[in-house]
Amino acid sequence: MNFKVILDGGLLTITGRVHGTFSSVFLLENNTRKILIDPSHIHVIQDIEANLEIAPEDITDIVLTHVHLDHAYNSMFFPNATIRIHENYLGKDYRKFGPLIGQAYQQMINSWNNRVETFKDGEILFDSIKVIYTPYHSKEHVSLYIESENMGKIFLPGDICMTKIDFYDIMRNLRTDKVAEIVKEWSEKSDYVIFTHDTPYKMR
């Protein structure tokens, strides 16, 4: 499968006033599958539409690293896609996010109807994506290791390592926790590290 970055994610915060994070968006495709990874949030939907170059109806699958709005909200706009998410998203009370934000979560989840397929740690999706369960950001959070035809081996840590600054701290051994161990292990196997809130990093 070929891997393409549709949108580089970012972090936009003005303390006490603005919280506008949005995730990177990725497309993995071959002749039969068109897979979006983390379709991001509503405020970047115009950029996604400009860069996607295929109809929303043609997306066959959406793989989510986790169920946070800045990663998953736009999933509702791809009506034919199977939503693929770690099984621990089940039973989570999304109303706890707040009376308004909780409604946004419920709106998104309701749009999935009966299109959800859950996965577990270690599963291989589409013969290309290895699931690495990393519940350090949320209980359903996963990182992904992808073998692509055009970019080689790709590690997508998700929100356990969101930016290059986080990554540099880990690689310089300024962090030595479990997350740092995981990021170092899989990065060293990869040609690229692809961040959810930053631009990609080429390992070699």
N, CA, C and O of each residue as an XYZ file, in Angstrom:
816
protein
N       0.831     -1.205      0.000
C       0.000      0.000      0.000
C       0.863      1.251      0.000
O       1.959      1.258      0.561
N       0.366      2.310     -0.631
C       1.044      3.596     -0.629
C       0.530      4.464      0.503
O      -0.662      4.473      0.810
N       1.452      5.193      1.120
C       1.136      6.049      2.264
C       1.257      7.505      1.849
O       2.215      7.884      1.175
N       0.287      8.323      2.248
C       0.299      9.742      1.913
C      -0.140     10.559      3.119
O      -1.110     10.218      3.796
N       0.589     11.645      3.381
C       0.170     12.599      4.403
C      -0.812     13.578      3.754
O      -0.443     14.317      2.842
N      -2.052     13.580      4.221
C      -3.079     14.483      3.706
C      -2.982     15.848      4.380
O      -3.186     16.882      3.745
N      -2.667     15.838      5.674
C      -2.589     17.071      6.445
C      -1.639     16.868      7.614
O      -1.750     15.884      8.345
N      -0.701     17.801      7.793
C       0.129     17.799      8.996
C      -0.665     18.415     10.144
O      -1.265     19.479      9.999
N      -0.659     17.731     11.281
C      -1.401     18.212     12.433
C      -0.688     19.340     13.155
O       0.463     19.657     12.855
N      -1.390     19.947     14.119
C      -0.813     21.043     14.874
C      -1.442     21.198     16.240
O      -2.453     20.569     16.553
N      -0.829     22.046     17.048
C      -1.302     22.376     18.389
C      -1.468     23.887     18.469
O      -0.494     24.631     18.356
N      -2.694     24.335     18.661
C      -2.964     25.768     18.755
C      -3.635     26.044     20.092
O      -4.788     25.667     20.300
N      -2.920     26.699     20.997
C      -3.467     26.972     22.319
C      -3.124     28.389     22.747
O      -1.962     28.793     22.731
N      -4.158     29.142     23.131
C      -3.995     30.415     23.817
C      -4.613     30.222     25.190
O      -5.825     30.042     25.307
N      -3.799     30.259     26.217
C      -4.224     29.876     27.551
C      -5.487     30.621     27.968
O      -5.542     31.851     27.953
N      -6.496     29.842     28.341
C      -7.746     30.405     28.821
C      -8.709     30.850     27.754
O      -9.832     31.249     28.063
N      -8.292     30.790     26.481
C      -9.168     31.314     25.425
C      -9.373     30.354     24.263
O     -10.507     30.125     23.841
N      -8.296     29.794     23.747
C      -8.385     28.980     22.527
C      -7.701     27.640     22.755
O      -6.584     27.571     23.268
N      -8.396     26.577     22.363
C      -7.796     25.244     22.351
C      -8.201     24.602     21.031
O      -9.292     24.047     20.897
N      -7.293     24.691     20.057
C      -7.655     24.279     18.694
C      -6.748     23.215     18.128
O      -6.274     23.348     17.000
N      -6.493     22.162     18.883
C      -5.623     21.109     18.363
C      -6.306     20.359     17.229
O      -7.528     20.216     17.212
N      -5.506     19.883     16.284
C      -6.019     19.038     15.209
C      -4.935     18.054     14.830
O      -3.747     18.375     14.835
N      -5.367     16.848     14.503
C      -4.406     15.783     14.218
C      -4.001     15.775     12.749
O      -4.700     16.306     11.886
N      -2.858     15.160     12.494
C      -2.475     14.841     11.121
C      -3.470     13.841     10.547
O      -4.109     13.086     11.280
N      -3.590     13.850      9.227
C      -4.485     12.933      8.521
C      -3.658     12.179      7.488
O      -2.868     12.778      6.758
N      -3.845     10.862      7.430
C      -3.054     10.017      6.533
C      -3.961      9.141      5.683
O      -5.042      8.737      6.112
N      -3.503      8.857      4.475
C      -4.210      7.953      3.568
C      -3.286      6.801      3.213
O      -2.147      7.007      2.796
N      -3.786      5.595      3.383
C      -3.072      4.384      2.987
C      -3.959      3.693      1.964
O      -5.117      3.388      2.252
N      -3.424      3.442      0.766
C      -4.319      2.927     -0.276
C      -3.631      1.962     -1.220
O      -2.421      2.013     -1.443
N      -4.463      1.073     -1.770
C      -4.085      0.230     -2.901
C      -5.289      0.168     -3.827
O      -6.165      1.030     -3.757
N      -5.346     -0.834     -4.691
C      -6.438     -0.899     -5.671
C      -7.796     -1.173     -5.042
O      -8.824     -0.835     -5.628
N      -7.818     -1.782     -3.856
C      -9.093     -2.175     -3.252
C      -9.450     -1.423     -1.977
O     -10.621     -1.369     -1.603
N      -8.466     -0.845     -1.307
C      -8.712     -0.168     -0.033
C      -8.200      1.264     -0.066
O      -7.129      1.554     -0.599
N      -8.997      2.147      0.520
C      -8.592      3.529      0.738
C      -8.872      3.822      2.207
O     -10.018      4.001      2.620
N      -7.788      3.865      2.987
C      -7.878      3.873      4.442
C      -7.412      5.218      4.975
O      -6.267      5.614      4.759
N      -8.299      5.919      5.674
C      -7.905      7.143      6.361
C      -7.481      6.787      7.777
O      -8.134      5.988      8.447
N      -6.383      7.385      8.229
C      -5.945      7.242      9.607
C      -6.122      8.596     10.279
O      -5.531      9.590      9.857
N      -6.951      8.628     11.341
C      -7.221      9.841     12.120
C      -7.684     11.009     11.239
O      -6.871     11.858     10.872
N      -8.981     11.064     10.893
C      -9.463     12.109      9.985
C      -9.593     13.516     10.585
O     -10.065     14.425      9.902
N      -9.189     13.713     11.831
C      -9.031     15.032     12.452
C     -10.369     15.690     12.825
O     -11.398     15.025     12.938
N     -10.320     17.014     13.011
C     -11.428     17.779     13.576
C     -12.051     18.699     12.529
O     -11.489     18.920     11.457
N     -13.230     19.230     12.867
C     -14.044     19.971     11.909
C     -13.350     21.231     11.396
O     -13.562     21.610     10.244
N     -12.525     21.895     12.218
C     -11.979     23.180     11.782
C     -10.885     23.060     10.725
O     -10.383     24.080     10.253
N     -10.503     21.842     10.343
C      -9.560     21.684      9.227
C     -10.183     20.899      8.063
O      -9.475     20.409      7.183
N     -11.484     20.791      8.075
C     -12.147     19.963      7.061
C     -11.951     20.540      5.646
O     -11.907     19.787      4.673
N     -11.835     21.860      5.533
C     -11.607     22.468      4.210
C     -10.246     22.056      3.657
O     -10.114     21.788      2.463
N      -9.234     22.005      4.525
C      -7.903     21.592      4.087
C      -7.877     20.114      3.700
O      -7.220     19.729      2.733
N      -8.588     19.300      4.453
C      -8.655     17.872      4.130
C      -9.323     17.681      2.771
O      -8.844     16.910      1.940
N     -10.421     18.379      2.554
C     -11.128     18.256      1.279
C     -10.248     18.679      0.104
O     -10.295     18.058     -0.957
N      -9.448     19.728      0.284
C      -8.584     20.215     -0.781
C      -7.471     19.234     -1.112
O      -7.023     19.169     -2.257
N      -7.021     18.468     -0.122
C      -5.861     17.591     -0.307
C      -6.208     16.131     -0.560
O      -5.361     15.368     -1.026
N      -7.428     15.735     -0.263
C      -7.766     14.308     -0.315
C      -7.853     13.780     -1.742
O      -7.371     12.682     -2.021
N      -8.450     14.531     -2.639
C      -8.503     14.217     -4.072
C      -9.342     12.987     -4.417
O      -9.337     12.546     -5.566
N     -10.054     12.434     -3.456
C     -11.025     11.375     -3.738
C     -12.298     11.682     -2.963
O     -12.275     12.409     -1.970
N     -13.404     11.120     -3.429
C     -14.694     11.392     -2.807
C     -14.778     10.746     -1.418
O     -14.213      9.673     -1.208
N     -15.471     11.382     -0.473
C     -15.649     10.774      0.851
C     -16.248      9.367      0.784
O     -15.933      8.502      1.601
N     -17.110      9.160     -0.198
C     -17.765      7.848     -0.336
C     -16.789      6.752     -0.727
O     -17.092      5.570     -0.565
N     -15.621      7.124     -1.241
C     -14.644      6.128     -1.685
C     -13.739      5.628     -0.563
O     -13.001      4.660     -0.748
N     -13.789      6.280      0.595
C     -12.994      5.815      1.738
C     -13.622      4.530      2.268
O     -14.789      4.513      2.659
N     -12.840      3.462      2.277
C     -13.382      2.163      2.698
C     -13.238      1.920      4.191
O     -14.037      1.195      4.783
N     -12.216      2.526      4.809
C     -11.933      2.262      6.216
C     -11.351      3.504      6.881
O     -10.667      4.302      6.240
N     -11.628      3.656      8.154
C     -10.997      4.670      8.979
C     -10.378      3.974     10.180
O     -11.067      3.274     10.923
N      -9.082      4.166     10.368
C      -8.385      3.618     11.529
C      -8.116      4.769     12.488
O      -7.530      5.780     12.102
N      -8.540      4.617     13.730
C      -8.360      5.651     14.738
C      -7.314      5.229     15.755
O      -7.356      4.119     16.286
N      -6.368      6.134     16.020
C      -5.424      5.851     17.101
C      -6.126      5.914     18.445
O      -5.761      5.191     19.372
N      -7.136      6.776     18.558
C      -7.929      6.875     19.787
C      -9.135      7.760     19.511
O      -9.212      8.435     18.484
N     -10.070      7.741     20.448
C     -11.324      8.476     20.254
C     -11.262      9.797     21.014
O     -11.831      9.927     22.098
N     -10.566     10.771     20.437
C     -10.629     12.162     20.859
C     -11.078     12.973     19.657
O     -10.759     12.633     18.518
N     -11.816     14.044     19.907
C     -12.430     14.783     18.810
C     -11.410     15.324     17.822
O     -11.686     15.375     16.624
N     -10.233     15.730     18.298
C      -9.254     16.309     17.375
C      -8.651     15.272     16.437
O      -7.939     15.621     15.495
N      -8.934     14.005     16.691
C      -8.481     12.920     15.819
C      -9.633     12.265     15.056
O      -9.446     11.791     13.935
N     -10.803     12.237     15.650
C     -11.852     11.342     15.159
C     -13.128     12.015     14.673
O     -13.930     11.363     14.005
N     -13.349     13.287     14.979
C     -14.662     13.891     14.722
C     -15.078     13.797     13.261
O     -16.234     13.492     12.967
N     -14.158     14.054     12.348
C     -14.517     14.050     10.925
C     -14.850     12.667     10.382
O     -15.234     12.541      9.219
N     -14.714     11.639     11.192
C     -15.090     10.293     10.746
C     -16.541     10.227     10.305
O     -16.904      9.377      9.492
N     -17.377     11.116     10.833
C     -18.809     11.065     10.505
C     -19.097     11.443      9.052
O     -20.199     11.209      8.557
N     -18.120     12.021      8.373
C     -18.351     12.496      7.012
C     -17.944     11.489      5.938
O     -17.917     11.819      4.752
N     -17.631     10.268      6.350
C     -17.230      9.210      5.412
C     -18.190      8.038      5.582
O     -17.884      7.084      6.298
N     -19.344      8.102      4.930
C     -20.474      7.222      5.251
C     -20.263      5.756      4.921
O     -20.954      4.905      5.482
N     -19.339      5.430      4.036
C     -19.142      4.032      3.647
C     -17.961      3.373      4.355
O     -17.670      2.198      4.130
N     -17.292      4.128      5.200
C     -16.072      3.616      5.836
C     -16.391      2.775      7.071
O     -17.236      3.139      7.889
N     -15.699      1.646      7.185
C     -15.714      0.878      8.421
C     -14.788      1.566      9.420
O     -13.638      1.866      9.099
N     -15.286      1.814     10.627
C     -14.506      2.486     11.674
C     -13.769      1.420     12.464
O     -14.386      0.516     13.027
N     -12.452      1.527     12.504
C     -11.631      0.519     13.181
C     -10.916      1.183     14.363
O     -10.181      2.157     14.202
N     -11.158      0.620     15.566
C     -10.706      1.232     16.812
C     -10.437      0.137     17.838
O     -11.055     -0.926     17.791
N      -9.524      0.392     18.754
C      -9.236     -0.590     19.806
C     -10.481     -0.864     20.632
O     -11.278      0.038     20.890
N     -10.641     -2.108     21.044
C     -11.845     -2.548     21.748
C     -12.111     -1.791     23.046
O     -13.248     -1.782     23.517
N     -11.108     -1.162     23.633
C     -11.303     -0.468     24.907
C     -12.032      0.862     24.777
O     -12.244      1.552     25.774
N     -12.417      1.228     23.552
C     -13.259      2.409     23.428
C     -14.662      2.112     23.956
O     -15.392      3.026     24.343
N     -15.029      0.853     23.970
C     -16.348      0.452     24.451
C     -16.447      0.675     25.961
O     -15.495      0.424     26.699
N     -17.589      1.139     26.401
C     -17.813      1.325     27.822
C     -17.283      2.631     28.375
O     -17.422      2.900     29.568
N     -16.681      3.441     27.534
C     -16.163      4.730     27.974
C     -17.309      5.737     28.024
O     -18.097      5.828     27.083
N     -17.403      6.488     29.111
C     -18.491      7.454     29.274
C     -18.052      8.804     28.704
O     -17.395      9.590     29.387
N     -18.413      9.059     27.476
C     -17.981     10.277     26.802
C     -18.719     11.513     27.310
O     -18.322     12.634     26.996
N     -19.789     11.329     28.092
C     -20.494     12.477     28.681
C     -19.626     13.194     29.709
O     -19.859     14.362     30.021
N     -18.630     12.496     30.230
C     -17.757     13.099     31.236
C     -16.890     14.217     30.666
O     -16.302     14.994     31.419
N     -16.809     14.301     29.349
C     -16.041     15.386     28.740
C     -16.743     16.733     28.904
O     -16.113     17.777     28.733
N     -18.043     16.727     29.234
C     -18.795     17.961     29.446
C     -20.139     17.924     28.746
O     -20.336     17.122     27.834
N     -21.074     18.783     29.157
C     -22.427     18.737     28.586
C     -22.479     19.070     27.104
O     -23.338     18.545     26.396
N     -21.587     19.928     26.611
C     -21.555     20.246     25.183
C     -20.616     19.323     24.430
O     -20.989     18.743     23.411
N     -19.390     19.186     24.936
C     -18.418     18.322     24.261
C     -18.906     16.883     24.262
O     -18.689     16.150     23.297
N     -19.559     16.478     25.337
C     -20.123     15.126     25.392
C     -21.118     14.878     24.282
O     -21.184     13.775     23.739
N     -21.902     15.901     23.934
C     -22.848     15.763     22.823
C     -22.120     15.593     21.493
O     -22.558     14.834     20.629
N     -20.995     16.311     21.335
C     -20.215     16.172     20.103
C     -19.679     14.749     19.969
O     -19.710     14.169     18.884
N     -19.188     14.186     21.080
C     -18.737     12.797     21.052
C     -19.876     11.863     20.691
O     -19.704     10.964     19.868
N     -21.038     12.067     21.298
C     -22.161     11.172     21.033
C     -22.637     11.293     19.595
O     -23.006     10.297     18.973
N     -22.630     12.515     19.062
C     -22.999     12.726     17.655
C     -22.073     11.931     16.742
O     -22.526     11.275     15.804
N     -20.780     11.994     17.024
C     -19.803     11.271     16.212
C     -20.026      9.763     16.304
O     -20.092      9.078     15.283
N     -20.141      9.256     17.512
C     -20.287      7.808     17.713
C     -21.598      7.305     17.124
O     -21.641      6.216     16.551
N     -22.667      8.085     17.258
C     -23.946      7.684     16.664
C     -23.853      7.578     15.141
O     -24.534      6.754     14.531
N     -23.009      8.414     14.529
C     -22.879      8.396     13.068
C     -22.228      7.111     12.565
O     -22.346      6.767     11.389
N     -21.549      6.415     13.452
C     -20.880      5.180     13.044
C     -21.867      4.038     12.820
O     -21.551      3.078     12.118
N     -23.060      4.133     13.412
C     -24.098      3.112     13.268
C     -23.530      1.726     13.573
O     -22.993      1.504     14.658
N     -23.640      0.814     12.647
C     -23.119     -0.550     12.840
C     -21.862     -0.784     12.026
O     -21.635     -1.889     11.533
N     -21.034      0.260     11.879
C     -19.866      0.186     11.005
C     -18.557      0.028     11.779
O     -17.486      0.217     11.204
N     -18.617     -0.313     13.059
C     -17.408     -0.383     13.881
C     -16.855     -1.804     13.912
O     -17.590     -2.766     14.137
N     -15.554     -1.917     13.683
C     -14.828     -3.174     13.875
C     -13.706     -2.899     14.875
O     -12.864     -2.033     14.636
N     -13.689     -3.623     15.984
C     -12.641     -3.392     16.976
C     -11.446     -4.301     16.721
O     -11.565     -5.355     16.096
N     -10.295     -3.866     17.219
C      -9.087     -4.674     17.111
C      -8.393     -4.740     18.465
O      -8.773     -4.047     19.408
N      -7.362     -5.590     18.545
C      -6.614     -5.793     19.776
C      -5.131     -5.545     19.527
O      -4.682     -5.406     18.389
N      -4.394     -5.495     20.620
C      -2.942     -5.336     20.545
C      -2.326     -6.447     19.698
O      -2.683     -7.616     19.840
N      -1.408     -6.077     18.827
C      -0.674     -7.054     18.034
C      -1.332     -7.462     16.734
O      -0.710     -8.147     15.922
N      -2.569     -7.060     16.516
C      -3.236     -7.429     15.260
C      -2.575     -6.733     14.071
O      -2.011     -5.647     14.203
N      -2.655     -7.378     12.918
C      -2.177     -6.806     11.659
C      -3.401     -6.478     10.807
O      -4.188     -7.366     10.477
N      -3.558     -5.216     10.456
C      -4.686     -4.789      9.639
C      -4.249     -4.645      8.195
O      -3.235     -4.010      7.905
N      -5.017     -5.237      7.289
C      -4.786     -5.098      5.843
C      -3.378     -5.527      5.428
O      -2.834     -5.013      4.451
N      -2.799     -6.453      6.159
C      -1.450     -6.959      5.875
C      -0.393     -5.851      5.895
O       0.708     -6.048      5.378
N      -0.706     -4.694      6.480
C       0.196     -3.546      6.404
C       0.367     -2.790      7.716
O       1.402     -2.157      7.925
N      -0.625     -2.840      8.605
C      -0.627     -2.001      9.801
C      -0.576     -2.884     11.045
O      -1.501     -3.658     11.295
N       0.493     -2.774     11.821
C       0.582     -3.504     13.089
C       0.085     -2.601     14.217
O       0.509     -1.452     14.340
N      -0.812     -3.131     15.032
C      -1.381     -2.401     16.157
C      -0.494     -2.590     17.389
O      -0.186     -3.715     17.780
N      -0.090     -1.470     17.991
C       0.704     -1.488     19.210
C      -0.118     -0.792     20.290
O      -0.300      0.424     20.229
N      -0.608     -1.523     21.259
C      -1.471     -0.947     22.288
C      -0.646     -0.085     23.236
O       0.265     -0.577     23.901
N      -0.970      1.197     23.295
C      -0.217      2.160     24.102
C      -1.197      3.027     24.905
O      -1.441      4.174     24.532
N      -1.757      2.505     25.987
C      -2.836      3.191     26.718
C      -2.346      4.255     27.690
O      -2.808      4.314     28.829
N      -1.409      5.097     27.247
C      -0.817      6.096     28.133
C      -1.406      7.486     27.912
O      -1.135      8.415     28.673
N      -2.206      7.616     26.872
C      -2.883      8.879     26.579
C      -4.387      8.744     26.799
O      -5.037      9.658     27.307
N      -4.919      7.613     26.418
C      -6.303      7.227     26.721
C      -6.354      5.706     26.708
O      -5.466      5.054     26.159
N      -7.390      5.146     27.310
C      -7.379      3.690     27.518
C      -7.537      2.886     26.235
O      -7.284      1.681     26.230
N      -7.953      3.537     25.140
C      -8.082      2.832     23.860
C      -6.970      3.229     22.886
O      -7.007      2.835     21.720
N      -5.998      3.990     23.340
C      -4.978      4.534     22.452
C      -4.060      3.448     21.895
O      -3.635      2.543     22.613
N      -3.762      3.559     20.598
C      -2.798      2.666     19.962
C      -1.799      3.481     19.153
O      -2.109      4.573     18.677
N      -0.609      2.940     19.004
C       0.362      3.406     18.024
C       0.338      2.417     16.862
O      -0.163      1.301     17.000
N       0.877      2.827     15.724
C       0.812      1.999     14.522
C       2.183      1.876     13.875
O       2.947      2.840     13.816
N       2.479      0.678     13.392
C       3.699      0.427     12.620
C       3.252     -0.028     11.239
O       2.598     -1.062     11.102
N       3.604      0.741     10.223
C       3.058      0.548      8.887
C       4.168      0.207      7.903
O       5.206      0.868      7.875
N       3.950     -0.812      7.106
C       4.875     -1.147      6.028
C       4.242     -0.705      4.712
O       3.248     -1.275      4.262
N       4.837      0.321      4.104
C       4.279      0.890      2.882
C       5.200      0.614      1.706
O       6.376      0.298      1.882
N       4.655      0.737      0.514
C       5.442      0.520     -0.698
C       6.278      1.736     -1.072
O       7.369      1.588     -1.621
N       5.788      2.922     -0.784
C       6.463      4.135     -1.252
C       7.354      4.805     -0.208
O       8.278      5.532     -0.573
N       7.098      4.576      1.086
C       7.886      5.247      2.130
C       8.587      4.266      3.070
O       9.212      4.675      4.048
N       8.481      2.997      2.773
C       9.130      2.009      3.618
C       8.396      1.801      4.933
O       7.165      1.786      4.971
N       9.156      1.642      6.010
C       8.585      1.340      7.320
C       8.331      2.636      8.094
O       9.204      3.495      8.214
N       7.116      2.744      8.611
C       6.647      3.976      9.233
C       6.171      3.672     10.655
O       5.409      2.730     10.872
N       6.621      4.471     11.614
C       6.104      4.387     12.975
C       5.259      5.620     13.250
O       5.716      6.753     13.100
N       4.021      5.379     13.653
C       3.086      6.435     13.997
C       2.767      6.295     15.484
O       1.899      5.503     15.852
N       3.456      7.052     16.348
C       3.260      6.850     17.790
C       1.940      7.362     18.320
O       1.559      7.021     19.439
N       1.223      8.178     17.542
C      -0.006      8.759     18.063
C       0.310      9.808     19.110
O       1.362     10.446     19.059
N      -0.589      9.987     20.052
C      -0.426     11.069     21.019
C       0.444     10.710     22.218
O       0.521     11.491     23.166
N       1.097      9.560     22.206
C       2.100      9.318     23.248
C       3.388     10.069     22.924
O       4.235     10.255     23.799
N       3.541     10.500     21.676
C       4.704     11.301     21.253
C       4.214     12.178     20.107
O       4.305     11.802     18.939
N       3.691     13.357     20.458
C       2.919     14.144     19.503
C       3.757     14.974     18.548
O       3.343     15.226     17.417
N       4.935     15.401     18.996
C       5.715     16.358     18.215
C       7.185     15.958     18.172
O       7.624     15.058     18.888
N       7.932     16.645     17.317
C       9.375     16.403     17.233
C      10.085     16.765     18.538
O      11.083     16.139     18.894
N       9.580     17.759     19.243
C      10.190     18.116     20.530
C      10.078     16.944     21.502
O      11.045     16.600     22.181
N       8.891     16.332     21.566
C       8.716     15.139     22.405
C       9.698     14.049     21.982
O      10.319     13.392     22.817
N       9.822     13.873     20.676
C      10.682     12.825     20.126
C      12.157     13.086     20.447
O      12.881     12.174     20.847
N      12.588     14.313     20.271
C      13.987     14.637     20.563
C      14.320     14.388     22.029
O      15.400     13.885     22.337
N      13.416     14.728     22.931
C      13.651     14.477     24.355
C      13.839     12.987     24.634
O      14.679     12.597     25.444
N      13.044     12.164     23.952
C      13.160     10.710     24.130
C      14.468     10.192     23.560
O      15.163      9.411     24.209
N      14.807     10.620     22.354
C      16.013     10.107     21.702
C      17.292     10.594     22.383
O      18.337      9.955     22.254
N      17.228     11.703     23.099
C      18.381     12.198     23.856
C      18.392     11.679     25.300
O      19.178     12.128     26.134
N      17.495     10.720     25.570
C      17.418     10.083     26.882
C      17.064     11.048     28.012
O      17.438     10.832     29.164
N      16.340     12.112     27.671
C      15.810     12.992     28.703
C      14.550     12.402     29.326
O      14.097     12.834     30.386
N      14.001     11.408     28.643
C      12.887     10.620     29.197
C      13.268      9.157     29.158
O      13.827      8.675     28.173
N      12.962      8.455     30.233
C      13.316      7.024     30.308
C      12.146      6.185     30.788
O      12.346      5.090     31.314
N      10.922      6.682     30.615
C       9.739      5.941     31.053
C       9.334      4.897     30.009
O      10.032      4.699     29.015
N       8.210      4.240     30.246
C       7.741      3.170     29.353
C       7.422      3.709     27.960
O       7.710      3.054     26.958
N       6.837      4.880     27.896
C       6.550      5.484     26.594
C       7.836      5.700     25.812
O       7.895      5.412     24.617
N       8.865      6.206     26.479
C      10.151      6.429     25.818
C      10.720      5.122     25.284
O      11.264      5.093     24.180
N      10.603      4.047     26.044
C      11.083      2.740     25.593
C      10.382      2.309     24.314
O      11.024      1.840     23.373
N       9.071      2.468     24.284
C       8.283      2.055     23.119
C       8.648      2.897     21.900
O       8.854      2.362     20.811
N       8.727      4.205     22.083
C       9.032      5.099     20.968
C      10.417      4.792     20.405
O      10.584      4.738     19.186
N      11.394      4.594     21.254
C      12.742      4.289     20.773
C      12.785      2.942     20.048
O      13.401      2.824     18.989
N      12.135      1.937     20.617
C      12.152      0.596     20.014
C      11.610      0.621     18.592
O      12.236      0.085     17.678
N      10.444      1.244     18.401
C       9.799      1.183     17.099
C      10.375      2.204     16.122
O      10.380      1.968     14.913
N      10.852      3.319     16.624
C      11.485      4.311     15.746
C      12.740      3.751     15.103
O      13.014      3.992     13.927
N      13.499      2.999     15.890
C      14.756      2.452     15.379
C      14.547      1.386     14.315
O      15.488      1.028     13.606
N      13.323      0.873     14.193
C      12.985     -0.096     13.153
C      12.449      0.589     11.891
O      12.183     -0.070     10.887
N      12.295      1.900     11.950
C      11.511      2.604     10.931
C      12.361      3.505     10.042
O      13.461      3.923     10.403
N      11.806      3.785      8.867
C      12.392      4.769      7.958
C      11.881      6.177      8.271
O      12.598      7.160      8.087
N      10.639      6.264      8.744
C      10.028      7.541      9.098
C       9.282      7.406     10.424
O       8.712      6.358     10.727
N       9.295      8.483     11.205
C       8.380      8.631     12.331
C       7.393      9.727     11.932
O       7.792     10.836     11.579
N       6.113      9.406     11.991
C       5.068     10.317     11.542
C       4.278     10.765     12.760
O       3.698      9.939     13.464
N       4.252     12.066     13.012
C       3.644     12.592     14.226
C       2.204     13.036     13.997
O       1.823     13.438     12.898
N       1.414     12.952     15.066
C       0.009     13.346     14.971
C      -0.180     14.860     15.059
O      -1.210     15.380     14.631
N       0.819     15.578     15.616
C       0.684     17.030     15.742
C       1.952     17.759     15.297
O       2.359     18.752     15.900
N       2.569     17.245     14.226
C       3.802     17.832     13.719
C       4.069     17.259     12.333
O       3.312     16.418     11.849
N       5.137     17.710     11.700
C       5.537     17.190     10.400
C       6.368     15.903     10.561
O       6.919     15.670     11.637
N       6.466     15.079      9.536
C       7.180     13.807      9.623
C       8.680     13.998      9.859
O       9.248     15.053      9.577
N       9.298     12.940     10.385
C      10.734     12.917     10.635
C      11.341     11.707      9.934
O      10.908     10.576     10.156
N      12.332     11.938      9.095
C      12.984     10.843      8.361
C      14.127     10.304      9.200
O      15.044     11.043      9.559
N      14.073      9.011      9.513
C      15.106      8.390     10.329
C      16.360      8.102      9.525
O      17.475      8.245     10.026
N      16.172      7.692      8.266
C      17.321      7.360      7.417
C      16.904      7.440      5.940
O      17.723      7.197      5.054
